[in-house]
Amino acid sequence: MSTHAPEDPLSRERAHLRESRAALRAMREDVENLDIKDVTANWVNAAVLQRQIDDRVKALADLSHTPLFFGRLDYLHAPGAEVAEGAEGEQFYIGRRHVHDAEGDPMVIDWRAPVSQPFYRASRKDPQDIGLRRRFGYTGGELTAYEDEHLTDPAEAATTSKLLQAEIERPRVGPMRDIVATIQPEQDEIVRSGLSGSVCVQGGPGTGKTAVGLHRVAYLLYAHRERLARTGTLVIGPNASFLHYIEQVLPALGELEVKQATVDDLVAHVEVRGADEAAAAVVKGDARMAEVLRRAVRSHVTLPTEPLVVVRGSRRWRIPAYELEEIVRELQARDIRYGAARDALPQRIAHAVLVRMEQAGEAPDDRVQDAVARNAAVKAAVKELWPPVDPAKLVLRLLSDADFLAAHAEGVLTPDEQKTILWAKPARSVKGAKWSAADAVLIDEANDLVARTHSLGHVVVDEAQDLSPMQYRAVGRRCSTGSATVLGDLAQGTTPWATASWDEALRHLGKADAVVEELTAGFRVPREVIAYASRLLPSISPGLAPVESVRETPGSLAVRASDPAELDADVLAACREALEHEGSIGLIAADARIPVLAGALTAAGLAFLDPGEETTAASRLTLVPASLAKGLEYDYVVLDEPSAVVDGEPDERTGLRRLYVALTRAVSGLTVCHASALPEQLA
């Protein structure tokens, strides 16, 4: 790390930081002072423009504890110019957003700009025309240190960046933060991949896959802002706690318009008040249910047996049954959405009437065709031949009526599978039904068979390994004309229908041509901890490469055996030890143990938070049910009774996967407390 030189470069960098903050403040004030009175035609335009101004003001906020820039690049030559003898390069400060001075000259370059890319990818083997790369260290919002790499100096030995390591290991209190200062070359390749292609990222614990997905959204919004402003973006997470944890990452990068949701939010056509047995949920989540639903929807179409007579004025126009049948069969053959075909049917019938009018010497126009399509006889025929379908009522009938289900599941589901998903007590109405989460996905599929689901420009789905094939289809509908970033870890699949392979998952998503990238370098979890957790991999995901952590933190793992009567006291003691360190603490336990530990913490006077509640300097301990631990990170983790975590799941493999998740939430240290024997895979 550099020290103060006679010319005091650190003082110069601090001066540039002050000037950059002042320039950002001036940019914000310029926007705040815009007068739109004379440039808007009406109040609607004024309201739209004012909202855009307000969003721009928010995007230009100067976060006092967030470094405005974190690096500097000294180019050997002017970027984009032809390399010429003696041509002088430029200095660029790399930060979270663009800042310019009063003349428009850049003071900070957005990390997503092409000129910033060498900050993440340049190396001694490939310096990319960079003479010097400088990293900055901060305490709070104050610039306190810098570190230089002379990429073209053969005399300078390659060393691991201490500032980079310190930034990775910095204690985390509060929500998830961005990794913009620490993006690694293999992560940067994924972040900057194009909008047109879909990407699947297989990443073990601590490889930064969630952060990569979020930064990819930020990059795409920078590179394709106008297009994505029209089509929209969406981040899908496994639960509300996870979404709350990550929700500040994109705003910190200046992106305010990205929506977040769970899969359950996407398919919330009915109120979910029930739950399925695992066996029923597996069948309902199977992709074969899509064919059952398709058959059930199409079964409502009937072929005509009688001619249609349309009366207009004194004339009667007759369409024979065989011609009506041709129209219906032609619409069926096109395999368009049920509702779209139903909308087209009256126009097709009206056209057949108009042909007869023309043959009789009349000259009807489009208005006449529309009038015929609205004729009472035509409407009645359409209602009989192609009746409206209510998706929720359709699914209700499938799950309640054994004969109806059997008729449409023949050759698709076995008789036993049909019995598994039939309700023991059929509901009388859609509102009275105790719908499960899997039922809601079926209704969403039926809804799409009737009317096309709106597609977004880009969708990110995290913890995707836990989605069922039908849930993948539901997500895929939201990006059918756009692209997707799929993030997950096969070893962390903890649902009975967990993803077996990414190829299969991407096929259900409708993105079979997506590129699968694997992140194996761990930056978050210490080497001792990830090596201990990886003992489970041969049992939970054979063949999957273990994460190779780049962080060696001696003493980061402690495994403590307790007497059963003393376990709770020992867990509390481990929590107190963890609280002596700086940063966040997660006490993770089997769901069944949570009430007991909550009582023990309260009795001991140790305040604790629930998952999703934001940690602060005054309140840093979170009590986490193992079922909600996925995707979360804490500086220190105390894991209570691993065998109880395993036993809390319906089968051993799922239990061991749940344990693998719990073991890999720690960034700085893990303490395992147990009274029962550890699972043999950990012994």
PyMOL commands that set and color helices and strands:
alter all, ss='L'
color gray80, all
select helices_A, chain A and resi 9-32+43-59+114-116+118-121+162-169+185-191+209-223+225-231+240-246+249-252+263-266+278-284+288-298+321-334+338-359+366-373+376-385+391-400+402-409+415-421+437-450+464-466+469-477+490-492+502-509+527-540+564-579+591-603+626-628+642-647+652-663
alter helices_A, ss='H'
color red, helices_A
select strands_A, chain A and resi 69-75+91-95+99-100+106-110+130-139+142-150+199-203+233-237+259-262+308-312+315-319+458-461+483-488+515-519+521-522+548-549+557-561+585-589+621-625+634-640+666-674
alter strands_A, ss='S'
color yellow, strands_A
deselect
rebuild
show_as cartoon
